[in-house]
Amino acid sequence: MRRQNTTLVRIAAAILRPVFRFGMRLRVEGVERVPDQGPVLLVSNHRSVLDPPLIAVAQLPGRLHFMAKKELFRGPFGWLISRGGAFPVDRGGADRDAIRTAREVLAAGERLLMFPEGTRSRTDALGAAWPGAGSLGLAEGVTVIPVGVTGSDTWRRTGVVVRFGPPIDLSGLEGSKGARSQAAADAMMDGIRALVGPEAGGTA
């Protein structure tokens, strides 16, 4: 796991925070629900390329790691985002290296951002959840916090709201490992759906 450049992250946060707050009218709700200690898996809907930095700024001062499609790591931009907490994922299939890195992040007691839908949604409805996020949430000691982002793709008209929900209880899930992972991912989407509301397709 590549360690974040904390100086770079602080500089980026100092620049982005006023831009998001005043330029995009960012409003943050429920951030006190994010634990200060221990491994935390933040799971969110995904409508815009702006979602990762918006969520990262919204959950400050905690550090945040997240997956980003491998194509973004070509050239100098890849160097920048990797030092900012991103690591590559091949979205064409099950990327074992990315999952291993995600497990390392959580094992180190860090915060990890995942999008259970796997990619950006192109419609107003929430997409189906992939089991990968569910398997990470089932790891011992991990606290799963749902995040609902609204307005990141329409911010010029609507502003942006980032809502953090209460921890998701994944205890008591039964069945095979695969079945429990899928059930956990579905529970994550239910938690997200409760936060985004009908204006973002949350009831779909």
Secondary structure as UniProt FT lines:
FT   HELIX           6..18
FT   HELIX           19..23
FT   STRAND          26..29
FT   HELIX           31..33
FT   STRAND          40..44
FT   TURN            49..50
FT   HELIX           51..58
FT   TURN            59..61
FT   STRAND          65..69
FT   HELIX           70..73
FT   HELIX           76..83
FT   TURN            84..85
FT   STRAND          86..89
FT   TURN            91..92
FT   HELIX           96..107
FT   TURN            108..109
FT   STRAND          111..114
FT   TURN            116..117
FT   HELIX           131..137
FT   TURN            140..141
FT   STRAND          143..150
FT   TURN            152..153
FT   HELIX           155..158
FT   STRAND          160..164
FT   TURN            171..172
FT   HELIX           177..196
FT   HELIX           198..200
FT   TURN            201..203
//
